């Protein structure tokens, strides 16, 4: 599986960016694709995942981005999109797309080790 992330850039605080991640190669469900981010000197952290194709599941977000970020999917294009609104300087990080080869249990969706494939990352810089 190859994951290609794009859409990062430099934006002022309060602005918006839209990240896209396209999966290719071996088939992977977009319901098993998530976004993580890693700021300089910090550990990689979970951002969002959209599980809405799975019964009883829905989209999940890190507390820090709830109400500002929206994750959506285009299953026909094997694409996951992260719409980031009202960006803050603390959102500055390299954003990574990740995919699991099989459904991730709810208790483990925020764990880096739950995901088998990773994209190259796209840098988001938010200036104050």
PAMAR-68208 format. One line per 3 residues: number of its first residue (from 1); their letters; for each residue x, y, z of C-alpha. Coordinates in steps of 0.001 Angstrom, whole numbers, plus 524288, in hexadecimal, padded with zeros to 5 digits. Layout:
N
NUM	a	X,Y,Z ~ ...
***
This chain:
128
1	xxx	80000,80000,80000 ~ 80508,80D69,7FC67 ~ 7FF7C,81982,802DC
4	xxx	8016B,826BC,7FC86 ~ 7FE2E,83281,804E3 ~ 7FD34,8404C,7FFAA
7	xxx	7F7B7,84DA1,802DA ~ 800CA,852B8,80D59 ~ 80642,86065,80D60
10	xxx	807B3,86D2C,814A0 ~ 7FB8B,873E6,819AC ~ 7F878,87E95,82362
13	xxx	7F17D,87BAA,8300A ~ 7E2ED,87ACD,82DAB ~ 7E4C3,875F5,81FE4
16	xxx	7E17D,868ED,819A3 ~ 7E85C,85E06,8127B ~ 7E390,85192,80C1D
19	xxx	7EBEB,84564,80C8C ~ 7E9B5,839B1,803B9 ~ 7EEE3,82BE5,80492
22	xxx	7EDA9,82262,7F952 ~ 7EFDA,813E1,7FB60 ~ 7F4E7,80B4F,7F06F
25	xxx	7FA30,7FDAC,7EECF ~ 7F43D,7F340,7F764 ~ 7E5FF,7F5AF,7FA99
28	xxx	7E3B6,7FCC5,80766 ~ 7D6E7,801D5,80CA9 ~ 7D5DA,81076,80EAF
31	xxx	7CF20,80D6B,81B95 ~ 7DC67,8087F,8202D ~ 7E3B6,814C2,81C1F
34	xxx	7E72B,81F11,82626 ~ 7EE9A,82BC7,82796 ~ 7F97F,82DC0,83151
37	xxx	802A5,8392A,83378 ~ 80FF3,83B50,83941 ~ 81532,84854,83DDA
40	xxx	823DB,84A8C,83F4F ~ 828EB,84418,84B94 ~ 81C02,83D81,84E87
43	xxx	81661,83006,84CA4 ~ 80D78,82CC7,84173 ~ 7FF51,82E80,8457B
46	xxx	7F216,82A70,8406C ~ 7E9BA,834BE,839B1 ~ 7DDD9,82E5C,83377
49	xxx	7D7C9,82259,82D59 ~ 7CAD3,8206C,8266D ~ 7C4A6,81327,82926
52	xxx	7B6EE,81645,82467 ~ 7B62F,80AF7,81ADF ~ 7B74D,801AE,8265E
55	xxx	7AA9D,7FF5C,82DB9 ~ 7A9D5,80681,83AC3 ~ 7B62E,80E28,837D7
58	xxx	7B826,81C52,8341F ~ 7C2DF,8265A,832BD ~ 7CC24,8285B,83E14
61	xxx	7D49C,8342E,840C9 ~ 7DF35,837F7,84A32 ~ 7DA15,84171,85454
64	xxx	7E345,84C08,84F82 ~ 7DCF0,84C5C,8420A ~ 7CEA0,849A4,84508
67	xxx	7C5AA,853BC,83F1F ~ 7D048,858B8,83603 ~ 7D464,84D10,82DBC
70	xxx	7CBA0,84486,82565 ~ 7CFB2,83764,81FC8 ~ 7C88F,83222,813FE
73	xxx	7CA40,8272D,80A41 ~ 7C8C5,824D1,7FBC9 ~ 7C814,81616,7FB0E
76	xxx	7C7B2,815CC,7EC3F ~ 7D4D0,81CCE,7EBDB ~ 7DADB,81617,7F7C6
79	xxx	7DCB5,82395,7FD72 ~ 7DBB2,82922,80B1A ~ 7DAB4,837CF,80CC1
82	xxx	7DD99,8401C,818B2 ~ 7D774,84D8F,8185A ~ 7DE49,85612,82267
85	xxx	7D791,862AB,8265B ~ 7DAD1,86D45,8301E ~ 7E8D4,868CE,83077
88	xxx	7F146,86C38,83C16 ~ 80011,86D3D,83D6B ~ 7FFD1,860EF,845B8
91	xxx	7FA9C,8597C,839EE ~ 807E4,85B2B,8338B ~ 80D06,84D88,830AD
94	xxx	80FC0,8439F,8263B ~ 80307,83CB5,82366 ~ 80356,82E49,82005
97	xxx	7F94C,825AA,819C1 ~ 7F8CE,817E2,81F40 ~ 7F195,80B84,81B7E
100	xxx	7EF01,7FEA3,8221A ~ 7EDDF,7F1FA,81AAC ~ 7E20C,7EE04,822B5
103	xxx	7D815,7F50D,82B47 ~ 7DDEB,7FB35,83761 ~ 7D699,7F920,843F3
106	xxx	7D10F,80573,849FD ~ 7DA34,804C3,855AF ~ 7E60E,80520,84CCF
109	xxx	7E29F,80EFC,8423B ~ 7EB8A,81954,84817 ~ 7F76B,81068,8490C
112	xxx	80244,811EC,83F1F ~ 80524,8035A,83FC0 ~ 7F75F,80019,83B08
115	xxx	7FA90,804A5,82D42 ~ 80262,7FCEA,82364 ~ 804DC,806FE,818CB
118	xxx	8092F,81527,8194C ~ 80A23,82011,80F7D ~ 815B5,82925,80E37
121	xxx	80F68,8344E,81592 ~ 80BAC,84206,811B0 ~ 81026,84DF1,81958
124	xxx	8063D,8577B,81EDB ~ 80B5D,86438,82460 ~ 80241,86DC5,82B1B
127	xx	8078E,87B44,82DC7 ~ 8027B,883EE,838A6
***
